[in-house]
Amino acid sequence: MDRKKLVLLLGALIIAIGTAFAARSMFAEGAAPEVLAAPEPDGPKVLVANRGLPAGTIITADALGYQQWPEELVKDAYFLDGESDVNQLIGTVVRFPVTAGEPLTQGSLVSPGDRGFLAAALAPGMRAVTVPVSARTGVAGFVFPGDRVDVVLTQQYRSEVTDLEYEGSETILKNVRVLATDQSTETVTNEEGKTVVRAFRTVTVEVTPEIAEQVGLAQTMGTLSLSLRPLADSQAELERAIARGDVNIPDGASPEEEERILRAARSGPVSGSKSYESSFGLSQFRRSIQVKDEAIINRRIKAQEQGYSGSAAKSGIVAINPGPTVRVTRGKDTREVPVNTGSSSTNSQLVR
């Protein structure tokens, strides 16, 4: 081989090798530095919230957990692992909002039986009302604090127009949270850890101020009974509320704000009526009877205008084809009076 060509070939080979090493160095320098795991804090484990806990949240087993905490940041009010029993905190209520990962303090929880427990269990803007029940109207005792129920009104109503008595039953409230049964705000268990089913005479529920007025009115109208709801119904109710436009999530809302709005909509009670000013505004059953009574009154007025009186006018008989009439004036009163022509066909065409 020509010596000149051999020199050129070796030079090209050296350049190629140098370029490869340079490129390798550049990629190595630009690579992300290795992330070192942060060392575990040197301190005891404290009880923290596994998720955000708004004020009024009833503590459950999955809401809390222990987490390592720096020794210098541990406070006397914290719950420490080995010194506190989480099972003793189940059923307590959060007095102040606690963010996810924040340690719980002894002052942030209210235990059943403590002063202010029921007020702490109420969500902001809500009210507690008590409904009298029995074994028959209280789902035979299978209702516990934290459950959600519908409220059913069963009533008897006598029409002042027809003097007939009607009976009916309707759901007036949905998705109502049970706060307490009798004076107990916690589920009772036996020595084996099983839930004890017992009869109770009252149930305290969480409602809005407007629904509290409806409950007070409904108790004067008839008997209130409870209907236990499955847990899955809360999500279905939320989807229907979103479809109706009852739940409004503003544009630009953060995920935390959206979750708060959806949680409030999912957990809130729903009234079957927009009015609570009278029994007819609250009860669809009574409104239907009122519509029937108004129709009868209108037929009575029409029958009287056509000259019928007595039982015919009272029962609302109206002539479809009353036949020939004459106008009779007595003083200032003028009315059309049918003329009895003796034709049976004319007088027989009557309906209620």
Buried (B, 14 or more C-beta within 10 A) or exposed (E): EEEEEEEEEEEEEEEEEEEEEEEEEEEEEEEEEEEEEEEEBEBBBBBBBEEBBBBBBBBEEEBBBBBEBEEEEBEEEBBBBEEBEBEEBBBBBBBEBBEEEEBBBEEBBBBBEEEEBBEBBBBEEBBBBBBEBEEEBBBEBEBBBBBBBBBBBBBEBEBEBBEEEBEBEBEBBBBBBBBBBBEBBBBEEEEEEEEEEEEBEEBBBBBBEEBBBBBEBBBEBBBBBBBBBEEEEBEEBBEEBBEEEEBEEEEEEEEEEEEBBBBBBBBBBBBBBEEBEEBBBBBBBBBBBBEBBEEBEEBBEBBBEBBBEEEBBBBBBBBEEBBEBEEEEEEEEEBEEBEEEEEEEBBEEBEE
